[in-house]
Amino acid sequence: MQKTRENAQKLLDYLYESPTPFHATDNAAKQLATAGFKELHENDAWDIIPGGKYFLRKNSSCFAAFIMGTADIAARGIRAIAAHTDSPFFAIKPNPQMTKNGHIKLNTSPYGGVIMHTWFDRPLAIAGRVLLKTDNFLAPAEKLVNINKPLMVIPSLAIHLNREVNQGFKINAQSDTLPFAAMVNDELEKDDYLINLLVAELGCAPEDILDFDLCLYEYQKGQFVGQNDEFISSSRLDDLWMVHAGLAAMLSAAPSAYTKLLYCPDNEEIGSLTPHGAQSRFIKTLIERIVPRGTFGQTMANSFFISADLGHAANPNYPEKDDPTNTTLLGGGAVLKYSANQKYATNGYTGSIFTALCQKAGVPVQKYITRSDIVGGGTIGAIMGASLGVNVVDMGMGVLGMHSIRELGATIDNDYVLKVFGTFFDN
């Protein structure tokens, strides 16, 4: 149990140190560089050698890492794990400062499928990136920012002013979810609260700030829950848990005959249609650059991709939401995700491969499919399968409260996914 707890603590640390996709990518890049992976850049020529270890970033929020195989890549193919770096959050809008009733608020916008009520009455911090002026207008300087202190709160309306709140409360995303940041005084009223924060954090001049991509995040760190620490409660389990597990497998992998790839795009929560999302050409271009000309189709035919995104565990308070014959449990091991309409990429063939992989790893496997009267979500698995023409399986680990500000998983499931991904890359 001690080793299990240590493994999960590493996950909790990564989650807290990665409040945005920019930080998740930066933290992964630092670990990869320390482990001897060479960073590549899209606008450079690449000199790839068999057995070489490489990584690259896009938009600072998406990354890929790979270990080249020592044999013919077209014949041996690629084994890939894919997971997304983004999670639902509240983005800070441009010109965000608002003043009302002696209070300064920030104007925000929900990103992805946020369970908004879970963000109320929690201390919130700010993180993201800031773009600064340089001598070259085509190349602004980029600085990551993590103002890691409880800066603001989205306050609930007292029950005395909304007696029906426990019978259901419709949340207005524009007016109800604005964080209260400060009480107005003469200095704050005339100055820009957010810009002042950024200037103090970065040590720059206000006029040097050109733009930003900033969001709110929960200040409190994730933690263990339960008498025996059997649960993990944290923000951003979906999907940084799978990013962390894939990264751990890549860092511990050694060169072998086949090529190993970890692909972590951004923007899955909003449909992936960005230059750094799964619907972009980023991953296809990467593969085209590392395989011999004219062998892309053969390489993909000999490859296998795991799309790793969290799955829904059965909520004991809502048993009516489960499929009658397919129930997935916290602590029950890897979750194979199915959809008759192919929102998930798993089919009988790819599912059988993953099941055999789990058996080899000594990890239990369970199957998930939504009830026929519920419209479920999707993942990047189907996107990759269609765009690359590659066999893909959709899997994850079970979680409760998906898209809440705090999601709940089983500590033992972290061990299970580490074993599955490690076995996938090492055999």
SETIMAR-300251 format. One line per 8 residues: for each residue x, y, z of C-alpha. Coordinates in nm, 2 decimals. Example, Ala and Ser with C-alpha at 12.3 -4.5 7.8 and 13.67 -1.06 7.14 Angstrom:
BEGIN
1.23:-0.45:0.78 | 1.37:-0.11:0.71
//
This chain:
BEGIN
0.00:0.00:0.00 | 0.29:0.24:0.07 | 0.41:0.21:-0.29 | 0.06:0.27:-0.42 | 0.03:0.58:-0.20 | 0.36:0.71:-0.33 | 0.26:0.66:-0.69 | -0.07:0.84:-0.63
0.11:1.13:-0.44 | 0.32:1.18:-0.76 | 0.00:1.21:-0.95 | -0.15:1.46:-0.70 | 0.17:1.67:-0.72 | 0.16:1.68:-1.10 | -0.20:1.78:-1.10 | -0.14:2.07:-0.86
0.17:2.19:-1.04 | -0.03:2.18:-1.37 | -0.32:2.42:-1.32 | -0.34:2.49:-1.70 | -0.25:2.30:-2.02 | 0.05:2.53:-2.05 | 0.18:2.42:-1.71 | 0.10:2.05:-1.78
0.30:2.07:-2.10 | 0.59:2.26:-1.94 | 0.61:2.02:-1.65 | 0.61:1.72:-1.89 | 0.88:1.89:-2.10 | 1.10:1.94:-1.80 | 1.08:1.58:-1.70 | 1.14:1.46:-2.06
1.45:1.68:-2.10 | 1.59:1.56:-1.77 | 1.54:1.20:-1.89 | 1.75:1.27:-2.20 | 1.48:1.34:-2.46 | 1.58:1.60:-2.71 | 1.34:1.88:-2.79 | 1.25:1.93:-3.15
1.08:2.23:-3.31 | 0.83:2.23:-3.60 | 1.02:2.50:-3.79 | 1.35:2.32:-3.78 | 1.48:2.03:-3.99 | 1.49:1.71:-3.78 | 1.78:1.46:-3.76 | 1.61:1.15:-3.63
1.81:0.84:-3.55 | 1.70:0.48:-3.45 | 1.66:0.45:-3.07 | 1.66:0.83:-3.03 | 1.43:1.00:-2.78 | 1.25:1.32:-2.87 | 0.97:1.56:-2.78 | 0.81:1.87:-2.92
0.55:2.12:-2.82 | 0.28:2.32:-3.00 | 0.11:2.64:-2.86 | 0.29:2.55:-2.53 | -0.03:2.36:-2.44 | 0.02:2.04:-2.65 | 0.31:1.80:-2.66 | 0.43:1.47:-2.81
0.72:1.25:-2.71 | 0.85:0.95:-2.89 | 1.13:0.69:-2.88 | 1.23:0.58:-3.23 | 1.23:0.21:-3.29 | 1.55:0.03:-3.39 | 1.38:-0.17:-3.67 | 1.19:-0.07:-3.98
0.91:0.16:-3.86 | 0.68:0.08:-4.14 | 0.70:-0.29:-4.07 | 0.69:-0.27:-3.69 | 0.46:0.03:-3.66 | 0.40:0.27:-3.37 | 0.25:0.20:-3.02 | 0.09:0.52:-2.90
-0.09:0.65:-2.59 | -0.30:0.97:-2.64 | -0.45:1.18:-2.36 | -0.56:1.55:-2.36 | -0.41:1.83:-2.15 | -0.72:2.05:-2.10 | -0.99:2.03:-1.84 | -1.31:2.25:-1.79
-1.24:2.58:-1.62 | -1.34:2.95:-1.61 | -1.13:3.16:-1.86 | -1.07:3.52:-1.78 | -1.20:3.75:-2.05 | -1.01:4.04:-2.21 | -1.07:4.37:-2.02 | -1.21:4.17:-1.73
-1.24:4.43:-1.45 | -1.59:4.50:-1.33 | -1.70:4.72:-1.03 | -2.03:4.67:-0.84 | -2.14:4.76:-0.50 | -1.79:4.84:-0.38 | -1.65:4.52:-0.51 | -1.41:4.44:-0.80
-1.51:4.13:-1.00 | -1.35:3.97:-1.30 | -1.55:3.89:-1.61 | -1.51:3.52:-1.70 | -1.63:3.26:-1.95 | -1.68:2.88:-1.89 | -1.45:2.66:-2.09 | -1.58:2.31:-2.17
-1.85:2.13:-1.98 | -1.80:2.29:-1.64 | -2.02:2.17:-1.35 | -2.06:2.53:-1.25 | -2.21:2.50:-0.90 | -1.90:2.31:-0.78 | -1.69:2.63:-0.83 | -1.90:2.84:-0.58
-1.75:2.94:-0.24 | -1.40:2.80:-0.30 | -1.08:2.99:-0.29 | -0.95:3.04:-0.64 | -0.61:3.12:-0.79 | -0.51:3.24:-1.13 | -0.27:3.07:-1.38 | -0.20:3.07:-1.76
0.04:3.25:-1.99 | 0.11:3.62:-2.06 | 0.25:3.75:-2.39 | 0.50:4.04:-2.36 | 0.62:4.29:-2.62 | 0.96:4.23:-2.79 | 1.15:4.40:-3.07 | 0.99:4.16:-3.32
0.61:4.19:-3.33 | 0.59:3.84:-3.48 | 0.76:3.69:-3.18 | 0.61:3.81:-2.85 | 0.78:3.67:-2.53 | 0.58:3.41:-2.35 | 0.58:3.38:-1.97 | 0.39:3.12:-1.77
0.21:3.26:-1.47 | 0.08:3.07:-1.16 | -0.03:3.32:-0.89 | -0.06:3.04:-0.64 | -0.26:3.21:-0.36 | -0.63:3.23:-0.28 | -0.71:3.54:-0.47 | -1.09:3.53:-0.52
-1.42:3.35:-0.46 | -1.74:3.30:-0.66 | -1.99:3.36:-0.38 | -2.32:3.18:-0.36 | -2.65:3.36:-0.30 | -2.77:3.30:0.06 | -3.06:3.06:0.09 | -3.26:3.34:0.26
-3.27:3.52:-0.08 | -3.34:3.21:-0.28 | -3.55:2.97:-0.07 | -3.60:2.73:-0.37 | -3.22:2.68:-0.43 | -3.23:2.32:-0.31 | -3.51:2.24:-0.55 | -3.29:2.34:-0.84
-3.11:2.66:-0.94 | -3.05:2.77:-1.30 | -2.70:2.93:-1.31 | -2.65:3.22:-1.55 | -2.29:3.18:-1.68 | -2.25:3.55:-1.74 | -2.39:3.70:-1.42 | -2.38:3.43:-1.15
-2.02:3.29:-1.18 | -1.81:3.61:-1.17 | -1.54:3.59:-0.90 | -1.52:3.86:-0.63 | -1.16:3.97:-0.62 | -1.13:4.28:-0.39 | -1.31:4.56:-0.22 | -1.28:4.89:-0.40
-1.06:5.17:-0.28 | -0.94:5.48:-0.46 | -0.63:5.31:-0.60 | -0.80:4.99:-0.71 | -1.09:5.17:-0.87 | -0.86:5.37:-1.10 | -0.60:5.09:-1.17 | -0.63:4.76:-1.35
-0.65:4.49:-1.08 | -0.55:4.20:-1.30 | -0.27:4.39:-1.48 | -0.13:4.50:-1.15 | -0.12:4.13:-1.03 | 0.06:4.03:-1.35 | 0.31:4.32:-1.32 | 0.39:4.22:-0.97
0.43:3.85:-1.06 | 0.64:3.91:-1.37 | 0.83:4.22:-1.28 | 0.75:4.38:-1.61 | 0.60:4.72:-1.71 | 0.22:4.73:-1.77 | 0.27:4.85:-2.13 | 0.48:4.54:-2.20
0.17:4.31:-2.16 | 0.02:4.25:-2.50 | -0.23:3.97:-2.42 | -0.29:3.67:-2.20 | -0.45:3.33:-2.17 | -0.55:3.30:-1.81 | -0.80:3.10:-1.61 | -0.92:3.04:-1.26
-0.83:2.72:-1.07 | -0.90:2.58:-0.72 | -0.63:2.68:-0.48 | -0.67:2.37:-0.26 | -0.44:2.08:-0.35 | -0.58:1.74:-0.43 | -0.58:1.49:-0.14 | -0.64:1.13:-0.03
-0.98:1.05:0.11 | -1.10:0.75:0.31 | -0.99:0.56:0.62 | -0.71:0.39:0.42 | -0.65:0.66:0.16 | -0.84:0.45:-0.09 | -0.96:0.75:-0.29 | -0.80:1.05:-0.46
-0.99:1.38:-0.48 | -0.85:1.65:-0.70 | -0.92:1.90:-0.98 | -0.82:1.80:-1.34 | -0.82:1.42:-1.30 | -0.99:1.44:-1.64 | -0.76:1.41:-1.82 | -0.42:1.49:-1.66
-0.44:1.16:-1.48 | -0.39:0.98:-1.81 | -0.13:1.24:-1.93 | 0.07:1.17:-1.61 | 0.04:0.79:-1.65 | 0.14:0.81:-2.02 | 0.43:1.03:-1.93 | 0.55:0.79:-1.66
0.54:0.50:-1.91 | 0.73:0.70:-2.17 | 1.00:0.81:-1.91 | 1.06:0.45:-1.80 | 1.06:0.30:-2.15 | 1.37:0.19:-2.34 | 1.43:0.18:-2.71 | 1.31:-0.14:-2.88
1.22:-0.26:-3.23 | 0.90:-0.06:-3.25 | 0.85:0.32:-3.21 | 0.67:0.44:-2.89 | 0.47:0.76:-2.90 | 0.29:0.97:-2.63 | 0.06:1.23:-2.78 | -0.11:1.49:-2.56
-0.32:1.75:-2.75 | -0.52:2.04:-2.61 | -0.88:2.15:-2.65 | -1.05:1.81:-2.63 | -1.32:1.96:-2.40 | -1.43:2.20:-2.68 | -1.42:1.96:-2.98 | -1.04:1.95:-3.06
-1.08:2.18:-3.37 | -0.77:2.40:-3.31 | -0.42:2.39:-3.45 | -0.31:2.21:-3.13 | -0.61:1.99:-3.09 | -0.67:1.63:-3.21 | -0.85:1.75:-3.52 | -0.54:1.94:-3.64
-0.27:1.80:-3.87 | -0.02:1.81:-3.58 | 0.00:1.44:-3.51 | -0.02:1.33:-3.87 | 0.25:1.57:-3.97 | 0.47:1.45:-3.69 | 0.43:1.09:-3.80 | 0.49:1.18:-4.17
0.82:1.34:-4.06 | 0.96:1.03:-3.88 | 0.86:0.76:-4.13 | 1.02:0.70:-4.47 | 0.85:0.88:-4.76 | 0.56:0.68:-4.89 | 0.52:0.45:-4.59 | 0.27:0.63:-4.38
-0.02:0.40:-4.47 | 0.19:0.09:-4.41 | 0.31:0.23:-4.07 | -0.05:0.31:-3.96 | -0.17:-0.04:-4.06 | 0.09:-0.19:-3.83 | 0.03:0.05:-3.54 | -0.20:0.06:-3.24
-0.32:0.36:-3.05 | -0.46:0.38:-2.70 | -0.69:0.68:-2.65 | -0.68:0.74:-2.27 | -0.96:0.95:-2.12 | -1.14:0.90:-1.80 | -1.46:0.69:-1.78 | -1.77:0.72:-1.56
-1.77:0.49:-1.26 | -2.11:0.39:-1.12 | -2.24:0.66:-0.87 | -2.40:0.47:-0.58 | -2.65:0.76:-0.54 | -2.77:0.73:-0.90 | -2.79:0.36:-1.00 | -3.06:0.43:-1.25
-2.79:0.61:-1.47 | -2.60:0.28:-1.53 | -2.64:0.05:-1.82 | -2.83:-0.26:-1.70 | -2.55:-0.51:-1.79 | -2.23:-0.29:-1.79 | -2.14:-0.13:-1.46 | -1.80:0.01:-1.39
-1.67:0.06:-1.04 | -1.40:0.27:-0.87 | -1.11:0.04:-0.80 | -1.23:-0.20:-1.06 | -0.94:-0.15:-1.30 | -0.92:-0.03:-1.66 | -1.24:0.08:-1.83 | -1.30:-0.02:-2.19
-1.54:0.23:-2.35 | -1.78:0.14:-2.62 | -2.04:0.33:-2.83 | -2.26:0.17:-3.09 | -2.24:0.51:-3.28 | -1.86:0.51:-3.25 | -1.83:0.81:-3.03 | -1.57:0.59:-2.88
-1.33:0.41:-3.12 | -1.34:0.07:-2.94 | -1.46:-0.22:-3.15 | -1.44:-0.60:-3.10 | -1.10:-0.62:-3.26 | -0.93:-0.33:-3.07 | -1.12:-0.42:-2.75 | -0.98:-0.77:-2.77
-0.62:-0.64:-2.80 | -0.66:-0.42:-2.50 | -0.82:-0.70:-2.30 | -0.52:-0.92:-2.38 | -0.29:-0.64:-2.28 | -0.46:-0.60:-1.94 | -0.44:-0.98:-1.89 | -0.07:-0.96:-1.96
-0.03:-0.67:-1.72 | -0.23:-0.85:-1.45 | -0.49:-0.57:-1.44 | -0.86:-0.62:-1.42 | -1.07:-0.48:-1.71 | -1.43:-0.37:-1.71 | -1.66:-0.25:-1.99 | -1.85:0.08:-2.01
-2.13:0.19:-2.24 | -2.39:0.45:-2.18 | -2.76:0.36:-2.14 | -2.94:0.38:-2.47 | -3.16:0.66:-2.34 | -2.86:0.88:-2.24 | -2.64:1.08:-2.48 | -2.28:1.02:-2.38
-1.96:1.20:-2.44 | -1.68:1.14:-2.68 | -1.30:1.14:-2.70 | -1.01:1.20:-2.93 | -1.01:0.82:-3.02 | -1.26:0.84:-3.30 | -1.08:1.15:-3.44 | -0.75:0.98:-3.45
-0.89:0.66:-3.60 | -1.05:0.85:-3.88 | -0.77:1.09:-3.96 | -0.49:0.85:-3.93 | -0.66:0.52:-4.05 | -0.52:0.35:-3.74 | -0.66:0.10:-3.50 | -0.76:0.27:-3.18
-0.91:0.16:-2.85 | -1.08:0.40:-2.61 | -1.02:0.34:-2.24 | -0.98:0.52:-1.91 | -1.00:0.48:-1.54 | -1.33:0.52:-1.35 | -1.41:0.85:-1.19 | -1.70:1.01:-1.01
-1.80:1.38:-1.04 | -1.64:1.42:-1.39 | -1.60:1.79:-1.48 | -1.66:1.89:-1.12 | -1.40:2.12:-0.97 | -1.30:1.81:-0.77 | -1.33:1.47:-0.92 | -1.29:1.14:-0.73
-1.09:0.83:-0.83 | -0.96:0.52:-0.66 | -0.60:0.51:-0.55 | -0.55:0.15:-0.67 | -0.66:0.24:-1.02 | -0.36:0.46:-1.05 | -0.14:0.16:-1.00 | -0.35:-0.03:-1.26
-0.31:0.23:-1.53 | 0.07:0.26:-1.47 | 0.09:-0.12:-1.51 | -0.11:-0.12:-1.83 | 0.08:0.16:-2.00 | 0.42:0.02:-1.88 | 0.34:-0.32:-2.03 | 0.22:-0.16:-2.35
0.55:0.02:-2.40 | 0.78:-0.26:-2.27 | 0.65:-0.57:-2.45
//
